[in-house]
Amino acid sequence: MSLWDELTGQSEAISVFKAAADTSQSSMTHSWLITGPPGSGRSNLAYAFAAALLGGDDATVRQVEARTHPDLAVLSTEGVIIKMEDVKKIVASSQFSPSVSRYRVMIIEDADRMQERTSNVLLKALEEPPPRTVWILCAPSEADLIPTIRSRVRTVRLRVPDVLEVADLIERRDGVDRATAERAAREAQSHIGMAHRLATNEDARRRREETLRIALGIRSVSDAVLAAASLLELAGEDAKAITEERDAEERESAMRSLGIEPGGTIPPALRAQLRNLEEDQKRRATRSLRDGIDRIMVDLLSLYRDILLLQLGAPTELVNLAIHGQLVAAGESSSPSATLATMDAIATARKRIDGNVTPALALEAMLVASLAR
């Protein structure tokens, strides 16, 4: 399977980038922005394009996948924002000439996590890039970047793939049965990464089912307060599951590279390097928890969206088909206006948490509002 094969439902975008990488055509520019909703494959497309620019052969693809190609530089963050010093480093690196390829490719994932003053550091590099340097930025939308950067990039917008397209990929790539692939793709709302987790991880499926069960069981203010605590705990479990194994692998790799045997004493001179790794992992855990809370919000929005569709008699397919009977019962016990109010409360909670309101308080307020059902 090539890197292009991971890009389900993005044939138009693939055509644009394949043409740009083709030396016989003149559609190449040196600054790109790939936008699209979470799970649409922004990063996958960036790396597929990078592999094509750097040669496209099997060896190059493997190096790009491992992020070890000498002419590829990547900036991503496990924290809430991208640090200015990291942008300065990749900008300095962009001035080097390619060592083995036609181009030097600079990728910034989650470019929307740059603050304005950090973005201005990047802007200078985009205004006058070296002739063989290519920048590829990834962000949910153009509006997430400052106008001066938007004016200096060529934007390629990705669409949300449909459920069957994602199910095809999950079934083929992950080797799961068709029913599991379709359910995962539908409940992930075509988010490819989340569909993979739901299709292959029983604990992830359990946490999602528990989220919906908790929301449907709220009958009083005290229920709402307890439910908020339970949802926060589920988000923490999800975040821990994602980061724990990776943290252990990183620490083991760092110890090995420093020449320290498993269980051995860490020399004082090397402790600072491991402390830096631990700080990076703490920042990743913070972001992972925030992401876990937001995934819960998205799942709850899908729940009330389904209830609203049933109340209105709309023919659109439901996301949560597995609990159809409970959706019908919830819809019959409330009104469309009450359901819309609940969805508004969820949207408000997302904004509050994004604005650093304590998640527990935001969740409590949101779930109390859901009692209007």
N, C-alpha and C positions, 0 to 999 in steps of 0.2 A: 504494500500500500504506500503510495507516494504522499508527500505532505499535502498536495492538492486534494487528495481523496478525503481528508478530514473536514473539508469545507462544504458541508451539506447545504444544499439549496442556495449556493452563491455563484451560480454559473456566470452571471453578468460581471460580477466583480473579478472572478477568475480570468475572464476574457480580457479585461482591462489590464491586469497585471502580467498576464502571459504576453500580451502585445508589447507592453513596456519593456519586458525583459528580452524581447526578440531584437537582436542587433540590426536586423534588416528593416525594421520599422523605426519611425521617428516619433513615437508617442511617449518617450521617456522624459520625466522631469526628476528633479533631485530632492524634492520635499513632498512627502505624502502624508495624508491623514486618513486613517481607516476608522469609520464610525459605525456604530451598530449597538443594539441592546445587549445586555449581559447574556452570554451563552451563544451569541451569534457566530463566534469564531474569529474575532478581530485579531487576536495574537496568532492564531494558527495561520491566518492569511498573511500576516506580516512575515512570519518565518518561512512560509512557502515562497513568497516573493523574494525574500533574502536568498534562499537556496538557489532560486532560478538566476538571480543576478550574480551570484558567486560561482556559478558553473553548472549547477543542475545535475551533476553526476551523483551516483550512489554515495561515494565517499564524502562529497560535499554535503549531501542531505544528512548523513549521519553526524557530521561535525556540527551542522546547524542545529539539529535536534539536541545534541549534547552541549550546545552553546560554546564550542571549543574552536570554531573556525577563526583563524588569525585575522581575517578581515571583517569580522562581525563583532560589534559592541552592543551590549544590551543594558538598558536601565529599567529595572522594575523595582517595586517597593513592597515590603511586607507590612509597612506602617500605614498610617492614615494619610501622610503627605510624602511627596518626594523632596528630599533635602537639597538645598541649593548647592552644597559642596559636591553632591553626586552629579548634578547637572553640569557643574563646572568641569568635572573630570571627563564626562563623556564628550563635552564640547571640545576640550583640549585634545582628546583622542581622535576626534573627527578630522583634525588637521593633518594626520598622518596619511601618507600615500598607501594604496593597497599593496600588500606584500606578495600575494599569489593570484589575485583575481583582477577582474576588470574594475571592480568597484570596492569601496569600503562602505559597509552598511551599518547604520546606527539606528537601533530600534528603541523607542521609549514606550513601554506598556503603561497603561493607566495615566496617560499624559494629563488627564483632567485632575490629577492629584497634585499638580504643581500650583503653588501660590503665584500671584501676579508678579512679584519681584523675582521669583525663580524663573518664571516664563520669560521674563525680559532677558535673562542670561542666555536662554536658548534662542531667543529671537535674533540675536546678533549672528549666531551661527547659521540660521536659516536664510538670513538676508544675503550672505555671501559665502555659500558653501564651496569648498574646493571642488574642482571640476569632476573628480571621480568619487565623491562622497554622496551617499544617498541616505536621507533621513526618512524614517517611517514611524509616525506617531499613531497611537491607538487611544481612542476615547469613546464614550457612549454617544456623544453628539458634538457638532461643531460649536454649539453654544457653551460647551464646557471649557473652551480655550479662549484666550484673549483675542480680540479682533485683529490685532496686528499679526498674530501667528496664523489665524485663519486665512488672511489675505496672501500668505506666502506658501501655502501648501495646496496640493491638488487633493480634493476630498473624494473618497470612494465610500459610498454608503452601503452597508450590508442590510439585508432584510431579515426578518424573523423566519426561519425555515418552518414548514408546516410539520405537523405531528408525524405524518407517515414518512417524511424524509428523514427526520431524526430517528424514528424507529428503525428504518432501513440501516442507518449507520450503526446504531447500537447493536442490532441483531448481528450484523456482519462483523463488526470490530470486536465486540465483547463476547460473542458466542452465546447469547441468551436466547431463550425461546421467543417466538413472535409476540405472544400475548404479554409477556413481561416487558418486552421492548416497547410495545405500544402504550401500555399503561404508564411506564416510566416517562416516556416522551410526552404524553398528555399531561401527567401530573407535574412535570417539570416545565410545562408550558413552552416546550421547544428549546429550553436552555440545555445545550448539549452536555455541558459538564455536570449539571445536576441530574440530567436523565441518566448519565453513566452511573452516578452514585446510587440513584434509586434502583437501577436495574441490577447492580452488582453488590449492594451493601444492605443486608437485612436490617441492621441497626438504623440506617438512614431512613429506610421505609417505616420502621416502627416509630421513630421520632416524628415523622410527618403525620402519621395516623393519629398519634397521641395529641399533636397540636390541634387537629380538627376536632377530636373528641372533647378536649378541654373547652374549646370555644363553644361548642354546641351544648355543653352541660352547664353553662352559667345561668343561674336563676336569681341570684341576689348579689348585693354589694360585697358581702363577705366571700361569695364564690368568686367574684371578679378579682378581689385582692389575692386570694389563694391561687387563682389561675395565672395571674401575672407572675407570681413567684415560680410556678411550675413551668411556664413558658420560658422564663429566663434561665431556669435550670436546664431545660431541653436545649436552648441555644448554647449554653456552656458545654454540654455534653457533645454537641455537634462540633463546636470549635475545637474541643480537646481531641476528638477523634481525628480531625483533619491535621492538627499540628503535632500531636504527640509522637507519632511514628517518624515524621520528618525531622523533628527535633533530635530524636535519638540517633538517627542516621547521620545528621550533620555533626553532632558531637563526636560520634565514633570516627567519622572521616577526619575531623579536625585533630583528634588525638593521634590518629595514625599518621597524618601528615607532619605532626610535630615530633614523631618518633616516641610517643608515650604508649606503653603497653596497657591493655585493658586492666583497670584496677590499680594501675601504677600511680606513684606520687607525681604530682605536677610541679615541675621546678618553678620557683618564684618568678623567674624571668619570662615564663610562658603563660603565667596566669592571666595577664592583661588581655592576651589574644582570646582566651576562652571566655573571659568576662565580656568582651565585645560581642562574641557569638551569642552569649546568653542574653545580652541586652537586645540584640536583633530579634531573638526568638520571643522575648517579652513583647516587643512592638508588634510582631506578627500575631501573637496571641490576642492582643487588644483588637487588632483589625479583624481577626478571624471571629471574635465574639460579636463585633458589630455586624459583620456579614451574616453571622448565624441568626441574629435578631432580625435582620432585614429579610432573610429567607422565610422566617416565621410570618412576618408581615405579608409577604407575597403570597404565601400559602393561605393565609386568612382572607386576603383579598379574593383569591380564587374561590374560596368557600362561599363568601357572600355574593360574589358575582354569579355563581351557579344558582344560589337561592333566588336572586333577583330575576334571572332568566326564567326560572320555573314560575315565579309569581306573575311574570308578564306573558307567559306562554310563548316565549321566543323559541324559534326552531334551532338555535345555535347549539352545537354539541357541548356538553358539560365537561369540565376539567376533572371533577371528582366523581366519576361514574360509579366507582366502587361503593360509595355510600349514598346511592340515589334515594333510597327509602328515607334516610335521615334528612336529606336535603328537602324532600317533599314535605315532611313533617314540620321542619323549621320554617319553610315558606308559608305553610297554612296557618302557623301560629303568629305571624306578623304581617306587616304590610310592606309594599315596595318602598314607600317613603322611609319607613324605619330601617329597612335594609340599606338604602342609600345613605342614611345618616350614619350607620355603622361603618360603611366603606369610607365615608368622609373622616370618621374618627381614626380609622387606621392610617389614612393618608396624613392626617395631622400628627399622629404619633411618629410616623417616619420622619417628618420634618423636624419634630422636636428632638428626636434622638440624634439626627444629623447635626442639630444645633447644640449638641452636648448636654441636653437635658438628661437627668438620670434615667436609664432605661426602665427601671422598676416603676418609677412614677409615671412615665409616659405610657407604659403598658397598662397600669392600673386605670388611668384615666380613659384609655381606649376601651378597655373591657367593661368599665362601668357604663360607658356610652352605649355599648352593645346591648345593654339590658332593655333599651327602647324597643328591641324586637318583640 
